[in-house]
Amino acid sequence: MVNRRPKLELIKPAASPEETAAIVAALERFMRATAPTRAPARTPGDQWRRAALLEGVEREHREDVPHPWINT
């Protein structure tokens, strides 16, 4: 998974280490609170339809139509 969060850096270290930690913690909390929600997982759908697609089942048998991959 790609990390799309920006890398936080201090440009001028004028704050104390405690103040710096508080600022970074506040920024991290803000980024977590405003992050977009994940998309819901896909539902598998109709299992009978999935089985038919996997087995290649056709609704009607067509004998007069030649098979596209077999040249007979």
C-alpha positions in Angstrom: 0.0 0.0 0.0 1.4 3.4 -0.9 1.9 5.9 1.9 0.2 9.1 0.7 0.7 11.0 3.9 2.9 14.0 3.7 6.2 13.9 5.5 6.3 16.6 8.2 9.5 18.5 8.8 10.4 21.4 11.0 12.1 24.1 9.1 13.3 26.3 12.0 13.8 24.6 15.4 12.7 27.6 17.5 10.3 25.6 19.7 11.2 23.4 22.6 11.1 19.6 22.1 7.9 19.4 24.1 6.2 22.1 22.0 7.5 20.4 18.8 6.0 17.1 20.0 2.7 18.8 20.7 2.5 20.4 17.3 3.4 17.1 15.5 0.8 15.2 17.6 -1.9 17.8 16.8 -1.1 17.6 13.1 -1.2 13.8 13.2 -4.6 13.9 14.9 -5.9 16.4 12.4 -4.7 14.3 9.5 -6.4 11.2 11.0 -9.6 13.1 11.6 -9.9 14.6 8.1 -8.7 11.5 6.2 -11.2 10.2 3.6 -13.1 7.1 4.5 -12.3 3.8 2.9 -14.6 2.4 0.3 -16.7 -0.5 1.4 -15.6 -4.0 0.4 -17.3 -5.4 -2.7 -20.0 -7.9 -2.0 -19.7 -11.2 -3.8 -23.1 -10.9 -5.4 -25.2 -13.7 -6.6 -23.3 -17.0 -6.2 -25.4 -18.8 -8.8 -24.6 -16.2 -11.4 -20.9 -16.4 -10.5 -20.9 -20.2 -10.8 -22.6 -20.0 -14.2 -20.0 -17.5 -15.4 -17.1 -19.5 -14.1 -18.4 -22.7 -15.8 -19.3 -21.0 -19.0 -22.9 -22.1 -18.9 -25.2 -20.7 -21.6 -28.9 -20.1 -21.2 -29.7 -21.7 -24.6 -27.7 -24.2 -26.4 -26.8 -23.0 -29.9 -25.6 -25.9 -32.1 -25.8 -23.9 -35.4 -23.3 -21.3 -34.3 -19.7 -22.4 -34.8 -17.4 -22.1 -31.9 -15.1 -19.1 -32.3 -11.9 -20.8 -31.2 -12.4 -24.1 -33.0 -12.1 -24.1 -36.8 -14.0 -27.3 -37.9 
